[in-house]
Amino acid sequence: MPKTDLSRRKALQAGGAAALASTIPLSGCGGSPERAPLLPTSGIPPENPTAAAKHLSEKQYDTLAALVDRLIPEDTDPGAATARCVDHIDAFLAAFQSSPAFIYAGAPYSDRGGHPVNEFQAFIPLDKYEELAWRTVIEGSRGIPEREVNGPVAGLQQTYADGLAHLDSRAQQQGVDCFSELTPSQQDAIITDQTDGAVTGFVGTVFGETIKAMYGAPEYQGNQDLVGWGFTNYDGDVHPRGFTNDQVVNADTPGPFDATLPPSYHEGAANPSAQATVPGVFNPPAFQSNTATLSAYASADEMSFLIADSGGDISKLQELMQNYRTFLQRGA
């Protein structure tokens, strides 16, 4: 049976402790991929930057910070704590305490691709329909008729209040006041408890928002210092600078799923005259895929594939990871 290379760091970064609890062994972790540095930012804000607000109490904030830290823990690479994922969620819950609402970052450019001003910091005002929809999602219907066309809605603010209180109540059963005071192993035991529907449902909600916080644009208050993009070797928003012809034509190091793409995707590899000379001809390096070598490539590529297939559903991700582990073992 081959050893799967789905390390704790790689898999927890993608799926969180809850997704891994019953799927794969938690082995050691490898280093981050090399990444070309982005251009330094100008540090110049737009004329009217939108300030993030706060919604959570101090105790709620500490409990949520502890939870997201277990979903993407720190090790040799930054995790949710360094990325300030909790600040992203707090700002989202307080979206309508900011003006404009802290929902859609501005446009067209940040200052990471050579633009002199970071226009992402000036959030875009919502129209009345968008405001109605987002207030319903975040605040809930609150008995307001126009928000209850399809019945009462419990908003995310209430979902987080209830979920965080429940985690604290579970912690109090172990003799401490709140979840953040437990050891990491004690916290993991709670958030991976499949017999507690309140925990599994809440962790699923937080998981999706933590992924957004870790890998989204930092203007939404997560991904501080671009640590999420650094680990995944993602260039981020590069316009107006853009990419060179060579970067567009020649692929990065291929992943295991490149071999599943149609032949037209690889046509550049069979046409040396087109390599790095004709824009629009994509030339990925050759990659041979078989079950014997696939496990060696079980890294960010596979995890990205599984996350996309899960649609942000942590239970579906857990199932997919279990199936993938079985697939690797049968490939021996």
Secondary structure, DSSP 8 states (H G I E B T S, - for coil): -------HHHHHHHHHHHHHTTTS----------------------SS-------S-HHHHHHHHHHHHHHS--SSS--HHHHTHHHHHHHHHTGGGSSS-TTS---S--STTS-SS-GGGS-----HHHHHHHHHHHH--TT-GGG-TTS----HHHHHHHHHHHHHHHHHTTT-SSGGGS-HHHHHHHHT-TT-HHHHHHHHHHHHHHHHHHHS-GGGS-SGGGHHHHHHT-----TTT---HHHHHB--S--GGGGGS-GGGGGGGG-GGGTTTSTT--B-------HHHHGGG-SHHHHHHHHHHHTT-HHHHHHHHHHHHHHHHHT-
